[in-house]
Amino acid sequence: MAGGPALALLLAGPTISLPSILVLTRIMGAKKTAAYVALVIAFSTAAGLIYGTILG
């Protein structure tokens, strides 16, 4: 696996797991959890793309 996708997977993996999402939904509510998950996906994808472009 290339470095960029691996970085994105490592950044987003623990946050996007189902148990983590369920706990966050109970603590923060559904809307805030959805926004948090969307931001984690967006920023980890961007970081993976940037890392892959620079070092790939």
N, C-alpha and C positions, 0 to 999 in steps of 0.2 A: 504494500500500500504506500502511496506517495505521502510526503510529509504534510501537505495541506489538508487532505481529507482526514488523516489521522489526528491532526490537531483539532479539527472541528469536532470529530467524534469524542475525543477526550474532554473537550470543553463542555459539550452539550450533553454527553451521556448520563452523568449522575443527575442532572437537573431534569431531564426529560423522562426519567423512569416513572412508571405508573405509581408505585408507592410514594415517591416524592411528590408527584402532582396531587395525589389524594390528600396527603398531609398538608400541603400548602393551601389547597382549596378549603380545608377545614379551618385553617388559621387565618388566611387572608381574604377568603371569599372567591367566588368563581371569576368575576371580572378581573380582579387584580392578578389572579393566578394565570389567566389566559394572556394578559398583557405581559407578565413576566416570562412565560414560556415562549411567547412570540419574540420577545426581545432577545432571549437567550439563543434561540434558533438563528435569528437574523445576525446577531453579533458574532456568534461562533462560526457561521458560514462566511461572514466577511473576513474574519481573522484567518480562516483556512484558505480563502482565496488569496488574500494578501501574502500570507506565508508561502503558499505554493507558487505565486508569481515571482516573489523575490528570490526564494531559494530553490525553486523547482526548475 
